[in-house]
Amino acid sequence: MSARPPENGLQNGNRVPAGRREAFKLKALRDFTHCISRARNFDESLHLALMVILGTCSIVKGALFLEEQGEFRIRVSRGLPPGVPPVEGSRELVAALRRSSRPIPVRRRGASGPVRKAVDDIERSVPAFRVEHLCSLVTRSGSFGILVLGTTLTGEPMAPRQRETLGVMTSILSTHIANHRVLADLSRVNDVLQVQVEENERLLDGMNRIFLDTIRALAAAIEAKDPYTRGHSERVAKISVLIAKELGLPDIEVQAIHIASILHDVGKIGTSRAILMKPNSLTSAEVREIQRHPRTSFDILSEIRFPYPGVAILARDHHERLDGSGYPGRKRERQISMGARIIALADSFDAMISTRPYRESLPLLHALEEIRSCLHSHYDPMVGRVFFRTLRREITGEHEAAPAFTVRSMRYSRTETLDFIDGALADLN
C-alpha cells in the first residue's frame, strides 16, 4: 500500500497540486450528497454517509451518535460491537461541541476536557476502538450528534485534503440531520392536527345530526296537526336537495334548501286544524288564512340563527310563482331565488301525489302533466328539466343514491310515464 501524502502537502518531495486536491474534494462531496439524497430512509442515509466518510478518510472504524433525551446514542457504526452505551450529553460537552466547527484531533492538545472525557468513555466501552478524530454535528439551532472516527489504514494522520473534505461533509450531515428533525416535528404536529381535525369533524357531524333531528322533530310536530301531510316535509326535502345538487348549487345553498324545505310549512302552527282537515272547498277567508302560513314561517324562522343563510326567506317564498300569481308577496321571476323555485316545484309535486282531506292522491302521470303545463308560468323550466331527468333515472333504476321520489308507492304506467317524460325533456331542450 502506498504511503499517504504528508501533512505539508508534499508527495515524493513535491507539493500535491491544488487542482488535484479540489478534484478529490469535489468527487468525495458529490458521492456524499448523492448517497444522502438517494437513500430510502433516514437511517439508510446515515449509514451511507458514514461509509462515504470512512472511505474518503481511509478509516476502518467509526460511529455516529445522535442526541436523544440528553444523551448521545449510537445510531450507525462500522467496526464496533453492538450495545455501545450512550455518551452523557453534559452541558460542558454540548458547549464544547458547539464551539468546534472542524474535526477535533483528540490526541492533540486542542481537545478540551469534556471532549476528552467523552472519548475516554467510548474507548472504555469498546477497548479495541481507538478514537483519533471527533466531529461535532451542530447547526445554529442546536447540537445533534457526534461523529467519532478511528485510525487510518496506514496509521498516519489524515492529509489536509481529507480533513478539509471531512469538515464540509460533517457540515452537510449536520444540516441533513437538522432538516430531518424539523420534518419529523412537522409530521408529529401534522398527526396531532389531523387527529384534532378528525375529532372536530366528528363533533361537527354529531352537532349537525342533533340539529337535523331537532328540525325534523319540529316539522313532525307541525305535521301532527294534519295526518294527511305526515312525511310531506321530508319528501319535499329529499326531492329539493336532489334537484339542488343536480343543478350544481354550492354546498352551503344546498344545506339551506335542505333545512328550509323541512321547515317550509312551520307557519301552519298558527293555522286552525279545522281548516287543515276540512274535507271540502275552503271559503275565501279560509284561503286567506292558509296563505298566511309562509309569512308566519318567515317570522318564526327569522328568530333562529341557522348555520346556513336565507332559510327563512326560502320558506317564505315557496308559494311564489314566476308569473306573479303566487303568495304572500306576489313576486315574479328574478325576485324569486333559485332555492325557493326548487322547493316550490317539489312541494307542489308531493302535494299532488299525496292524499288530502278533500281528494285522493293523483296518479303520477296526472301530476306530471300539471307540472309540465305550468312550466314558465309557475315553475322554473330549468328546475323542471332536472326534475324530469332525475325522476326518469329513478323510474329506470339508474339513480345510485337513495330514492327521492318513492315511485314504488305511486300509481303509474311505466311505459306511458317514461314516454311522457321524454316528450317533456325534448320540449325543454
C-alpha positions as CSV (number, residue, x, y, z in Angstrom):
1,M,0.0,0.0,0.0
2,S,1.4,3.4,-0.9
3,A,2.1,5.9,1.8
4,R,-0.3,8.8,2.3
5,P,0.9,12.4,1.4
6,P,2.4,14.1,4.5
7,E,0.7,16.9,6.3
8,N,2.6,19.6,4.5
9,G,1.1,18.6,1.2
10,L,4.3,17.1,-0.2
11,Q,4.2,13.9,-2.3
12,N,7.6,12.3,-3.2
13,G,9.2,15.5,-2.4
14,N,6.7,17.5,-4.5
15,R,3.7,19.5,-3.3
16,V,0.3,18.0,-4.3
17,P,-1.2,20.2,-7.0
18,A,-4.1,22.3,-5.8
19,G,-6.2,21.1,-8.7
20,R,-5.9,17.5,-7.6
21,R,-6.9,18.4,-4.1
22,E,-10.0,20.3,-5.3
23,A,-10.9,17.4,-7.7
24,F,-10.6,15.0,-4.7
25,K,-12.9,17.1,-2.6
26,L,-15.5,17.6,-5.4
27,K,-15.7,13.9,-6.2
28,A,-16.0,12.9,-2.5
29,L,-18.7,15.6,-1.8
30,R,-20.6,14.5,-5.0
31,D,-20.6,10.9,-3.8
32,F,-21.6,12.1,-0.3
33,T,-24.6,14.2,-1.3
34,H,-25.6,11.6,-3.9
35,C,-25.8,8.9,-1.1
36,I,-27.8,11.1,1.2
37,S,-30.3,12.2,-1.4
38,R,-30.9,8.7,-2.8
39,A,-31.3,6.9,0.5
40,R,-34.7,5.2,1.0
41,N,-35.0,6.5,4.6
42,F,-33.2,8.5,7.3
43,D,-31.2,5.6,8.8
44,E,-30.0,4.4,5.4
45,S,-28.9,7.9,4.7
46,L,-26.8,8.0,7.9
47,H,-25.3,4.6,7.1
48,L,-24.3,5.6,3.6
49,A,-23.0,8.9,4.8
50,L,-20.7,7.1,7.4
51,M,-19.5,4.7,4.8
52,V,-18.5,7.5,2.4
53,I,-16.8,9.4,5.2
54,L,-14.8,6.3,6.2
55,G,-13.8,5.6,2.6
56,T,-12.8,9.2,1.9
57,C,-10.6,9.3,5.0
58,S,-9.3,5.7,4.6
59,I,-10.6,4.8,8.1
60,V,-11.9,1.3,9.0
61,K,-13.9,2.1,12.2
62,G,-16.3,4.8,13.1
63,A,-19.6,5.6,14.7
64,L,-22.4,8.3,14.6
65,F,-24.0,9.3,17.8
66,L,-27.3,11.3,17.8
67,E,-28.6,13.4,20.6
68,E,-31.7,11.9,22.2
69,Q,-33.2,13.0,25.5
70,G,-30.0,14.5,26.9
71,E,-27.7,11.6,25.7
72,F,-25.7,10.9,22.6
73,R,-26.8,7.4,21.5
74,I,-25.1,5.4,18.7
75,R,-27.3,5.3,15.6
76,V,-25.0,3.8,13.0
77,S,-21.5,2.3,13.2
78,R,-18.8,0.3,11.4
79,G,-16.3,-2.0,13.1
80,L,-17.9,-1.5,16.6
81,P,-19.7,-4.2,18.5
82,P,-23.4,-3.8,19.3
83,G,-24.5,-2.4,22.7
84,V,-22.2,0.6,22.9
85,P,-23.6,2.7,25.8
86,P,-24.7,6.2,25.2
87,V,-22.5,9.2,26.0
88,E,-23.7,11.6,28.6
89,G,-24.8,14.9,27.0
90,S,-23.5,17.2,29.7
91,R,-23.6,21.0,29.4
92,E,-19.9,21.1,29.2
93,L,-19.7,18.6,26.3
94,V,-22.6,20.3,24.4
95,A,-20.9,23.7,24.8
96,A,-17.6,22.3,23.6
97,L,-19.2,20.7,20.6
98,R,-20.9,24.0,19.6
99,R,-17.5,25.8,19.7
100,S,-16.0,23.2,17.3
101,S,-16.7,23.8,13.7
102,R,-13.8,21.5,12.5
103,P,-12.9,17.9,13.2
104,I,-11.1,17.6,16.5
105,P,-7.8,15.6,16.6
106,V,-8.4,14.1,20.1
107,R,-4.8,13.1,20.6
108,R,-3.6,16.6,20.4
109,R,-3.8,19.4,22.9
110,G,-6.7,21.0,21.1
111,A,-9.1,18.5,22.6
112,S,-11.0,20.0,25.6
113,G,-11.7,18.2,28.8
114,P,-15.4,17.4,28.0
115,V,-14.4,16.0,24.6
116,R,-11.5,14.0,26.1
117,K,-13.9,12.6,28.7
118,A,-16.4,11.5,26.0
119,V,-13.7,9.8,24.0
120,D,-12.4,8.0,27.2
121,D,-16.0,6.8,27.9
122,I,-16.3,5.4,24.4
123,E,-12.9,3.7,24.4
124,R,-13.6,2.1,27.8
125,S,-16.8,0.5,26.4
126,V,-15.0,-0.5,23.2
127,P,-11.4,-1.3,24.1
128,A,-10.5,-2.3,20.6
129,F,-11.6,1.1,19.3
130,R,-9.0,3.9,19.3
131,V,-10.6,7.3,18.5
132,E,-8.5,9.7,16.5
133,H,-11.0,12.3,15.5
134,L,-14.2,13.6,16.9
135,C,-16.6,15.8,14.8
136,S,-19.4,17.8,16.2
137,L,-22.7,17.7,14.2
138,V,-24.1,21.1,15.1
139,T,-26.1,23.9,13.5
140,R,-27.2,27.3,14.8
141,S,-30.4,25.6,16.1
142,G,-28.5,23.1,18.3
143,S,-26.2,20.2,18.7
144,F,-27.5,17.0,17.0
145,G,-24.7,14.4,17.2
146,I,-21.1,13.3,17.4
147,L,-19.1,11.6,14.7
148,V,-16.2,9.6,16.0
149,L,-13.5,8.2,13.7
150,G,-10.7,5.6,14.4
151,T,-7.2,5.5,13.0
152,T,-6.4,5.5,9.3
153,L,-5.4,2.3,7.4
154,T,-1.8,3.5,7.5
155,G,-1.8,4.7,11.0
156,E,-0.7,8.1,9.6
157,P,-2.7,11.3,10.3
158,M,-5.3,12.4,7.7
159,A,-4.0,14.5,4.9
160,P,-5.1,18.2,4.6
161,R,-7.4,17.4,1.7
162,Q,-9.1,14.7,3.8
163,R,-9.6,16.9,6.8
164,E,-11.0,19.7,4.6
165,T,-13.4,17.4,2.9
166,L,-14.4,15.8,6.2
167,G,-15.2,19.3,7.6
168,V,-17.5,20.0,4.6
169,M,-19.2,16.6,4.9
170,T,-19.9,17.0,8.6
171,S,-21.5,20.4,7.9
172,I,-23.7,18.8,5.2
173,L,-24.5,15.9,7.5
174,S,-25.4,18.3,10.3
175,T,-27.9,20.2,8.1
176,H,-29.3,16.9,6.9
177,I,-30.0,15.7,10.5
178,A,-31.4,19.1,11.4
179,N,-33.8,19.0,8.4
180,H,-34.9,15.5,9.3
181,R,-35.7,16.6,12.8
182,V,-37.7,19.6,11.6
183,L,-39.7,17.3,9.2
184,A,-40.2,14.8,12.0
185,D,-41.5,17.6,14.3
186,L,-43.8,18.8,11.5
187,S,-45.0,15.3,10.9
188,R,-45.9,14.9,14.6
189,V,-47.6,18.3,14.6
190,N,-49.5,17.3,11.4
191,D,-50.5,14.0,13.0
192,V,-51.8,15.9,16.1
193,L,-53.6,18.4,13.9
194,Q,-55.1,15.6,11.8
195,V,-56.4,13.9,14.9
196,Q,-57.9,17.2,16.0
197,V,-59.4,17.8,12.6
198,E,-61.0,14.3,12.6
199,E,-62.3,14.9,16.1
200,N,-63.7,18.3,15.1
201,E,-65.3,16.7,12.1
202,R,-66.9,14.0,14.3
203,L,-68.1,16.7,16.7
204,L,-69.5,18.8,13.9
205,D,-71.1,15.8,12.3
206,G,-72.7,14.9,15.7
207,M,-73.9,18.5,16.1
208,N,-75.4,18.5,12.6
209,R,-77.2,15.3,13.3
210,I,-78.6,16.7,16.5
211,F,-79.5,19.9,14.6
212,L,-81.3,18.0,11.9
213,D,-83.1,15.7,14.4
214,T,-84.3,18.8,16.1
215,I,-85.5,20.3,12.9
216,R,-87.3,17.1,11.9
217,A,-88.9,16.9,15.3
218,L,-90.2,20.4,14.9
219,A,-91.6,19.6,11.4
220,A,-93.2,16.4,12.7
221,A,-94.9,18.3,15.5
222,I,-96.4,20.7,12.9
223,E,-97.5,17.8,10.6
224,A,-99.1,16.1,13.6
225,K,-101.9,18.6,13.3
226,D,-102.7,17.1,9.9
227,P,-102.2,13.4,9.5
228,Y,-102.7,13.7,5.7
229,T,-99.4,15.7,5.4
230,R,-97.3,13.3,7.6
231,G,-93.9,12.9,6.0
232,H,-94.6,15.6,3.4
233,S,-91.7,17.9,4.6
234,E,-89.1,15.0,4.5
235,R,-90.2,14.0,1.0
236,V,-90.1,17.6,-0.2
237,A,-86.6,17.9,1.3
238,K,-85.3,14.8,-0.5
239,I,-86.5,16.0,-3.9
240,S,-85.3,19.6,-3.3
241,V,-81.8,18.5,-2.2
242,L,-81.5,16.1,-5.2
243,I,-82.5,18.9,-7.7
244,A,-80.2,21.4,-6.0
245,K,-77.2,19.1,-6.2
246,E,-78.0,18.2,-9.9
247,L,-78.0,22.0,-10.6
248,G,-74.6,22.3,-9.1
249,L,-75.5,24.7,-6.4
250,P,-72.9,25.4,-3.7
251,D,-73.0,23.1,-0.7
252,I,-74.0,25.9,1.7
253,E,-77.0,26.7,-0.5
254,V,-77.9,23.0,-0.7
255,Q,-77.9,22.9,3.1
256,A,-80.0,26.0,3.4
257,I,-82.5,24.4,0.9
258,H,-82.5,21.2,2.9
259,I,-83.4,23.0,6.2
260,A,-85.9,25.3,4.5
261,S,-87.7,22.5,2.8
262,I,-88.1,20.6,6.0
263,L,-89.5,23.7,7.8
264,H,-91.3,25.3,4.9
265,D,-94.7,24.7,6.5
266,V,-93.8,25.5,10.1
267,G,-96.1,28.6,9.8
268,K,-99.1,26.2,9.7
269,I,-98.7,26.0,13.5
270,G,-100.9,29.1,13.5
271,T,-103.5,27.7,11.1
272,S,-106.7,26.2,12.5
273,R,-106.7,22.4,12.5
274,A,-110.3,22.6,11.3
275,I,-109.2,24.4,8.1
276,L,-106.3,22.0,7.6
277,M,-108.6,19.0,7.9
278,K,-111.6,20.4,6.0
279,P,-112.9,17.8,3.5
280,N,-114.4,20.3,1.1
281,S,-113.7,23.6,-0.6
282,L,-112.4,26.5,1.6
283,T,-114.1,29.8,1.9
284,S,-112.3,33.0,0.8
285,A,-111.5,33.8,4.4
286,E,-110.1,30.3,5.0
287,V,-108.0,30.5,1.9
288,R,-106.5,33.8,3.1
289,E,-105.7,32.2,6.5
290,I,-103.9,29.3,4.7
291,Q,-102.0,31.8,2.6
292,R,-100.6,33.4,5.7
293,H,-98.6,30.4,6.7
294,P,-95.5,31.3,4.5
295,R,-95.3,34.7,6.2
296,T,-95.7,33.1,9.6
297,S,-92.9,30.6,8.7
298,F,-90.7,33.6,7.9
299,D,-91.5,35.3,11.2
300,I,-90.7,32.1,13.2
301,L,-87.5,31.1,11.3
302,S,-86.1,34.7,11.3
303,E,-85.7,34.3,15.1
304,I,-83.4,31.3,14.7
305,R,-79.7,31.6,13.9
306,F,-79.2,28.9,11.3
307,P,-75.7,28.0,10.2
308,Y,-76.8,28.5,6.6
309,P,-78.1,31.8,5.2
310,G,-81.5,32.5,3.8
311,V,-83.5,29.7,5.4
312,A,-86.4,32.0,6.5
313,I,-86.6,33.6,3.0
314,L,-86.7,30.3,1.2
315,A,-89.6,29.1,3.5
316,R,-91.5,32.4,2.9
317,D,-91.2,32.2,-0.9
318,H,-92.0,28.6,-1.6
319,H,-95.5,29.5,-2.8
320,E,-94.3,32.3,-5.1
321,R,-94.8,31.8,-8.8
322,L,-92.8,33.1,-11.8
323,D,-95.9,34.9,-13.3
324,G,-96.6,36.8,-10.0
325,S,-99.7,34.7,-9.2
326,G,-98.2,33.2,-6.0
327,Y,-98.2,34.4,-2.4
328,P,-97.5,36.0,0.0
329,G,-95.5,38.7,-1.9
330,R,-96.7,38.3,-5.5
331,K,-93.0,38.0,-6.5
332,R,-92.1,37.5,-10.1
333,E,-89.2,35.7,-12.0
334,R,-85.8,37.1,-10.7
335,Q,-87.4,38.2,-7.5
336,I,-87.7,34.5,-6.5
337,S,-84.4,32.8,-5.5
338,M,-83.4,29.5,-7.2
339,G,-83.8,27.7,-3.8
340,A,-87.4,28.9,-3.5
341,R,-88.1,27.8,-7.1
342,I,-86.8,24.3,-6.3
343,I,-88.9,24.0,-3.1
344,A,-92.0,25.3,-4.9
345,L,-91.9,22.5,-7.5
346,A,-91.0,19.8,-5.1
347,D,-93.8,20.9,-2.7
348,S,-96.4,21.1,-5.4
349,F,-95.4,17.7,-6.8
350,D,-95.6,15.9,-3.4
351,A,-98.9,17.6,-2.6
352,M,-100.4,16.4,-5.9
353,I,-99.4,12.7,-5.4
354,S,-100.4,12.7,-1.7
355,T,-103.8,12.0,-0.3
356,R,-105.5,15.2,1.1
357,P,-108.8,15.6,3.1
358,Y,-110.5,17.0,0.0
359,R,-109.2,14.4,-2.6
360,E,-107.3,11.2,-3.2
361,S,-103.7,11.3,-4.4
362,L,-103.4,12.0,-8.1
363,P,-101.8,9.4,-10.5
364,L,-98.2,10.2,-11.3
365,L,-98.9,11.0,-14.9
366,H,-101.6,13.4,-13.9
367,A,-99.2,15.3,-11.6
368,L,-96.5,15.4,-14.2
369,E,-98.9,16.8,-16.8
370,E,-99.9,19.5,-14.3
371,I,-96.2,20.4,-13.7
372,R,-95.4,20.4,-17.4
373,S,-98.3,22.7,-18.2
374,C,-97.2,25.2,-15.5
375,L,-93.6,25.4,-16.6
376,H,-92.6,29.0,-17.4
377,S,-95.7,30.3,-15.6
378,H,-95.5,28.8,-12.2
379,Y,-92.3,26.7,-12.2
380,D,-88.8,27.4,-13.4
381,P,-88.2,25.4,-16.6
382,M,-84.5,24.7,-15.6
383,V,-85.7,23.2,-12.4
384,G,-88.4,21.3,-14.3
385,R,-85.8,19.8,-16.6
386,V,-83.7,18.5,-13.7
387,F,-86.9,17.3,-12.0
388,F,-88.0,15.2,-15.0
389,R,-84.5,13.9,-15.7
390,T,-83.9,12.7,-12.1
391,L,-87.4,11.2,-11.9
392,R,-86.7,9.3,-15.1
393,R,-83.5,7.9,-13.7
394,E,-85.3,6.7,-10.6
395,I,-88.0,5.0,-12.6
396,T,-85.5,3.2,-14.8
397,G,-83.3,2.3,-11.8
398,E,-80.3,4.4,-13.0
399,H,-80.2,6.5,-9.9
400,E,-77.5,5.2,-7.5
401,A,-78.5,7.3,-4.5
402,A,-81.4,6.6,-2.1
403,P,-84.7,7.2,-4.0
404,A,-86.2,10.7,-3.6
405,F,-89.5,10.2,-5.4
406,T,-90.5,6.8,-3.9
407,V,-92.1,5.8,-7.2
408,R,-92.9,2.4,-5.9
409,S,-95.8,3.8,-3.9
410,M,-97.2,5.8,-6.9
411,R,-99.9,4.9,-9.3
412,Y,-98.4,5.0,-12.8
413,S,-97.8,3.1,-16.0
414,R,-94.0,2.8,-16.6
415,T,-94.0,2.9,-20.3
416,E,-96.6,5.7,-20.6
417,T,-94.8,7.8,-17.9
418,L,-91.4,7.4,-19.5
419,D,-92.8,8.4,-22.9
420,F,-94.3,11.5,-21.3
421,I,-91.1,12.4,-19.5
422,D,-89.1,12.0,-22.7
423,G,-91.5,14.3,-24.5
424,A,-91.3,16.9,-21.7
425,L,-87.5,16.8,-21.8
426,A,-87.5,17.2,-25.6
427,D,-89.6,20.3,-25.3
428,L,-87.2,21.7,-22.6
429,N,-84.0,21.1,-24.5
